[in-house]
C-alpha cells in the first residue's frame, strides 16, 4: 500500500481523528494544572508599562521607549509583513484599538495580527486543495470542491477576528464582574483621604486576584495619571480601552469631579450601588434562562437513562416469563 492510498483510507482517517480527539481531551484535562499564574506575569508587565509611559513622556528630551505590555516582536513575522506590505493592502485601520481592547499592545501585536490575518486563509486554502484534490476520493463534484475552498478562505479570513473578539469578550466580562468590588474599594480609599492616583494603585493590588485585566487597566491609568499632562485624557483612555458601561459611567463621574469640583465620594457610592444592582440583575436574568436551556439536555440524556433504569428490570423479567 502506497503512502497516498494510506492517506485515502477511511480507516486511517478515522484513526487519525480518534488520536487527535484523545490528545485534545488529555490537553484539556492537563492544561489547568500546567498553566502559569497569569496575575504575576501580567502585573510584572504592567510595572514595565509604567516605565514605558515615563520614557514616552520624555521622548522630547531624547529618551527612547522600552517594551512593557507590548509583545516581543518576532523578526521573521516583521520581515514578512514589511516585505509584502501586508499592512497596506489588508487595510486594517482599527486593528490597534481592537488589540488594545483584547489586552495586546504595541507594534508587535499589530504585526502579528496582520501576519495571521494574511497567512490563515492561504494556509487553509492550501490544506483544502491538498485534501480535496489529492487525498479525498469521495467523488465530490468540482463545484462542491470550489465552494468548499471558498468557505475555507472565508473561515481563514474571519478566524483571527473571531479569536480577537472572543478574547475581548472574555476580558470585558472579567472586568464587568469585578468592577463593582473595585468601585467599593475605590470608594473606601477616597473616603479615607487617599488621592485618586494612589487609590487606583491600591485597588489594582487588591483586585488583581479577582480580575487580572481590571488590575492591569487600573495600573495603566495610575501611570497615565502620573505622567500625562491632562488627567481627563487618562480617564478617557481607560474608557476607550475597556468599553464597559460601568467604566464609562465612572469615567464621566471622575471627569465631572475634576472639572467642577463635585464630591467624588458620594458620586462613587451611587455608581457603585448601580453597578452592583446591574450585576445582580444580570445574574438573575441568567438564572431565569437556565430552566429552558436544561430542557433539551434532560430530554435527550437524562430521561432515556431514567426509563432504562426503571423499566429495564421489568422488561427483563417479562421476557424471561413469556419467552
C-alpha positions, 0 to 999 in steps of 0.5 A, a space after each residue: 500500500 502506497 503512502 497516498 492510498 494510506 492517506 485515502 483510507 477511511 480507516 486511517 482517517 478515522 484513526 487519525 481523528 480518534 488520536 487527535 480527539 484523545 490528545 485534545 481531551 488529555 490537553 484539556 484535562 492537563 492544561 489547568 494544572 500546567 498553566 502559569 499564574 497569569 496575575 504575576 506575569 501580567 502585573 510584572 508587565 504592567 510595572 514595565 508599562 509604567 516605565 514605558 509611559 515615563 520614557 514616552 513622556 520624555 521622548 522630547 528630551 531624547 529618551 527612547 521607549 522600552 517594551 512593557 505590555 507590548 509583545 516581543 516582536 518576532 523578526 521573521 513575522 516583521 520581515 514578512 509583513 514589511 516585505 509584502 506590505 501586508 499592512 497596506 493592502 489588508 487595510 486594517 485601520 482599527 486593528 490597534 484599538 481592537 488589540 488594545 481592547 483584547 489586552 495586546 499592545 504595541 507594534 508587535 501585536 499589530 504585526 502579528 495580527 496582520 501576519 495571521 490575518 494574511 497567512 490563515 486563509 492561504 494556509 487553509 486554502 492550501 490544506 483544502 486543495 491538498 485534501 480535496 484534490 489529492 487525498 479525498 476520493 469521495 467523488 465530490 463534484 468540482 463545484 462542491 470542491 470550489 465552494 468548499 475552498 471558498 468557505 475555507 478562505 472565508 473561515 481563514 479570513 474571519 478566524 483571527 477576528 473571531 479569536 480577537 473578539 472572543 478574547 475581548 469578550 472574555 476580558 470585558 466580562 472579567 472586568 464587568 464582574 469585578 468592577 463593582 468590588 473595585 468601585 467599593 474599594 475605590 470608594 473606601 480609599 477616597 473616603 479615607 483621604 487617599 488621592 485618586 492616583 494612589 487609590 487606583 494603585 491600591 485597588 489594582 493590588 487588591 483586585 488583581 486576584 479577582 480580575 487580572 485585566 481590571 488590575 492591569 487597566 487600573 495600573 495603566 491609568 495610575 501611570 497615565 495619571 502620573 505622567 500625562 499632562 491632562 488627567 481627563 485624557 487618562 480617564 478617557 483612555 481607560 474608557 476607550 480601552 475597556 468599553 464597559 458601561 460601568 467604566 464609562 459611567 465612572 469615567 464621566 463621574 471622575 471627569 465631572 469631579 475634576 472639572 467642577 469640583 463635585 464630591 467624588 465620594 458620594 458620586 462613587 457610592 451611587 455608581 457603585 450601588 448601580 453597578 452592583 444592582 446591574 450585576 445582580 440583575 444580570 445574574 438573575 436574568 441568567 438564572 431565569 434562562 437556565 430552566 429552558 436551556 436544561 430542557 433539551 439536555 434532560 430530554 435527550 440524556 437524562 430521561 432515556 437513562 431514567 426509563 432504562 433504569 426503571 423499566 429495564 428490570 421489568 422488561 427483563 423479567 417479562 421476557 424471561 416469563 413469556 419467552 
